[in-house]
């Protein structure tokens, strides 16, 4: 049974940092593309960061240079390090997984939520000004 369980959300002031974690079970994550998405109240869910099985990474323009996605293969955990947080980063953050992409498809598709088969339950991030 595939499971993705997020943790690490919380409330911080603008300029602060948080590290989200997603523990993966039920599949070999090295064969999958892992992603972080977020959804703010009244807004559509958007892709934040992804990492393909070959190590390729992609970030939303709004988080480039501030957020970093990483994998710990021993712990079967995907992380999202979030620095220099802004109030507009406030959202529910979700971990997601889908079978790995070929390089040609990855950059065209991997930030689209409809591409992902498996989802965690989400963890709330609130950034105050």
C-alpha positions as CSV (number, residue, x, y, z in Angstrom):
1,X,0.0,0.0,0.0
2,X,1.4,3.3,-1.0
3,X,1.6,5.9,1.7
4,X,3.0,9.4,1.8
5,X,3.0,11.1,5.2
6,X,4.0,14.7,5.6
7,X,5.2,16.6,8.7
8,X,7.1,19.7,9.6
9,X,4.5,22.4,9.0
10,X,3.9,25.2,11.4
11,X,3.7,28.9,12.0
12,X,6.7,31.2,11.4
13,X,7.4,34.8,10.8
14,X,8.4,36.2,7.5
15,X,12.0,35.6,6.8
16,X,12.0,32.4,8.8
17,X,12.6,28.8,7.7
18,X,10.8,25.4,7.9
19,X,11.7,22.0,6.6
20,X,8.9,19.7,5.5
21,X,9.4,16.0,5.4
22,X,7.5,13.3,3.5
23,X,8.0,9.7,4.6
24,X,7.4,7.3,1.7
25,X,6.3,3.7,1.9
26,X,4.9,1.1,-0.4
27,X,7.0,1.8,-3.4
28,X,10.6,2.3,-4.4
29,X,10.8,6.1,-4.6
30,X,14.0,5.9,-6.7
31,X,11.7,4.9,-9.6
32,X,9.4,7.8,-9.0
33,X,9.2,11.5,-9.5
34,X,8.5,13.2,-6.2
35,X,6.9,16.5,-5.9
36,X,5.7,19.2,-3.4
37,X,2.6,21.1,-4.1
38,X,0.7,23.7,-2.2
39,X,-2.8,25.1,-2.0
40,X,-3.8,28.4,-0.4
41,X,-7.4,29.1,0.6
42,X,-9.5,30.0,-2.5
43,X,-6.6,29.2,-4.9
44,X,-5.8,26.2,-7.1
45,X,-3.2,23.7,-6.1
46,X,0.2,24.6,-7.6
47,X,3.4,22.8,-8.1
48,X,6.3,24.0,-5.9
49,X,9.2,21.7,-6.4
50,X,9.9,18.3,-8.0
51,X,12.7,15.8,-8.3
52,X,12.8,13.1,-10.9
53,X,14.5,9.7,-10.3
54,X,17.5,10.9,-12.4
55,X,18.1,13.8,-10.0
56,X,16.6,16.5,-12.2
57,X,14.9,19.2,-10.2
58,X,12.4,21.9,-11.1
59,X,10.9,24.7,-9.0
60,X,8.1,27.2,-9.4
61,X,9.4,30.7,-10.2
62,X,8.0,32.0,-7.0
63,X,10.2,29.8,-4.8
64,X,13.4,29.6,-6.8
65,X,16.4,30.3,-4.7
66,X,14.5,29.9,-1.5
67,X,13.2,26.3,-1.5
68,X,15.1,23.1,-2.0
69,X,13.8,19.6,-2.5
70,X,16.0,16.7,-1.5
71,X,15.9,12.9,-0.9
72,X,17.2,10.7,1.9
73,X,17.3,7.2,0.4
74,X,18.1,5.6,3.7
75,X,15.2,7.2,5.5
76,X,12.8,7.0,2.5
77,X,12.1,10.6,3.0
78,X,11.6,13.6,0.7
79,X,12.3,17.0,2.2
80,X,11.4,20.5,1.3
81,X,13.7,23.1,2.8
82,X,12.0,26.5,2.8
83,X,14.0,29.6,3.6
84,X,13.2,33.3,3.5
85,X,9.5,32.5,3.9
86,X,7.0,35.1,2.8
87,X,3.3,35.5,3.9
88,X,2.3,34.5,0.3
89,X,3.9,31.0,1.0
90,X,1.1,30.4,3.5
91,X,-0.7,27.2,2.3
92,X,-1.4,23.6,2.8
93,X,1.6,21.7,1.5
94,X,1.3,18.3,-0.1
95,X,3.8,15.6,-1.0
96,X,3.0,13.6,-4.2
97,X,4.5,10.9,-6.3
98,X,4.2,9.6,-9.9
99,X,6.3,7.1,-12.0
100,X,9.5,8.7,-13.1
101,X,9.6,10.7,-16.3
102,X,11.9,10.5,-19.3
103,X,14.0,13.6,-19.5
104,X,11.9,14.9,-22.5
105,X,8.6,14.9,-20.6
106,X,9.8,15.9,-17.2
107,X,10.3,19.6,-17.7
108,X,7.0,19.9,-19.6
109,X,4.8,18.1,-17.1
110,X,6.2,17.5,-13.7
111,X,4.8,20.6,-12.0
112,X,1.3,19.8,-13.0
113,X,-0.8,18.2,-10.2
114,X,-2.8,16.1,-12.6
115,X,0.3,14.1,-13.4
116,X,0.6,12.7,-9.9
117,X,-0.9,9.4,-8.7
118,X,-0.2,9.4,-5.0
119,X,-0.8,12.1,-2.5
120,X,-0.2,12.7,1.2
121,X,-2.7,14.3,3.6
122,X,-0.9,17.7,3.7
123,X,0.8,19.8,6.3
124,X,-0.1,23.5,7.0
125,X,2.4,26.3,6.7
126,X,1.5,29.7,8.0
127,X,3.8,32.7,7.5
128,X,3.0,35.9,9.4
129,X,4.3,39.3,8.4
